[in-house]
Structure formats: structure tokens, C-alpha cells
Amino acid sequence: MNDINQNKENVKMHLKDLRQTLKKMHLAVTEELILPKPDEVKILMNKMDQLLKLIESK
């Protein structure tokens, strides 16, 4: 049971991190008219892939 709770917490943590990063990117695009750097997008995509792997492994 403890492993399940730990996995849930890990997923929550990853989702919060992704959400915050996306919010920052959104604000930069909408308010400052600045597009994110390609490396920033790649890093975000990698984080999303890692989260998907974590979820699919359960």
C-alpha cells in the first residue's frame, strides 16, 4: 500500500512541475509575445515522456 501512495505522490509532483512550467510558457507567449526556446520545449517533452512511462508501468 505504501508503494501505491508513493507512486501517487511522484505523479502529483511531476504533474505540478509540468503545470507550472506550462503556465510560465503560456504567460511568456500571451503577455510578452516571447516564444519558448526549443530546448525548453524538448525538456518539457522529456518530462512528459518520463511521467507517461511512470504511469504506464503501473
GINORVEN-V741971 format. One record per residue. N is the residue number from 0. RES is the residue in three letters. PSI is psi in whole degrees, 0 to 359 (* if undefined). BURIAL is I if it has 24 or more other C-alpha atoms within 12 Angstrom, else O. D_LAST is the distance of its C-alpha to the last C-alpha in Angstrom with 2 decimals. Layout:
n = [N:N]
res = [RES:RES]
psi = [PSI:PSI]
burial = [BURIAL:BURIAL]
d_last = [D_LAST:D_LAST]
This chain:
n = [0:1:2:3:4:5:6:7:8:9:10:11:12:13:14:15:16:17:18:19:20:21:22:23:24:25:26:27:28:29:30:31:32:33:34:35:36:37:38:39:40:41:42:43:44:45:46:47:48:49:50:51:52:53:54:55:56:57]
res = [MET:ASN:ASP:ILE:ASN:GLN:ASN:LYS:GLU:ASN:VAL:LYS:MET:HIS:LEU:LYS:ASP:LEU:ARG:GLN:THR:LEU:LYS:LYS:MET:HIS:LEU:ALA:VAL:THR:GLU:GLU:LEU:ILE:LEU:PRO:LYS:PRO:ASP:GLU:VAL:LYS:ILE:LEU:MET:ASN:LYS:MET:ASP:GLN:LEU:LEU:LYS:LEU:ILE:GLU:SER:LYS]
psi = [324:322:321:315:321:318:320:316:321:316:316:316:315:317:319:318:314:317:316:318:316:322:316:316:317:314:319:319:313:322:322:354:40:122:146:152:147:322:323:319:318:318:316:318:320:319:319:320:318:318:317:319:319:316:317:337:351:*]
burial = [O:O:O:O:O:O:O:O:O:O:I:O:O:I:O:O:O:I:O:O:O:O:O:O:O:O:O:O:O:O:O:O:O:O:O:O:O:O:O:O:O:O:O:I:O:O:I:O:O:O:I:O:O:O:O:O:O:O]
d_last = [13.16:13.95:10.67:9.12:12.24:12.14:8.84:10.54:13.65:12.44:11.37:14.71:16.58:15.56:16.46:19.70:20.63:20.18:22.10:24.87:25.28:25.51:28.02:30.15:30.18:31.10:33.91:35.23:35.39:36.87:39.18:40.16:39.77:37.99:35.36:32.47:32.93:31.06:29.46:28.12:26.52:25.03:23.56:22.04:20.61:19.10:17.51:16.09:14.77:13.11:11.47:10.38:8.94:7.07:5.77:5.43:3.80:0.00]
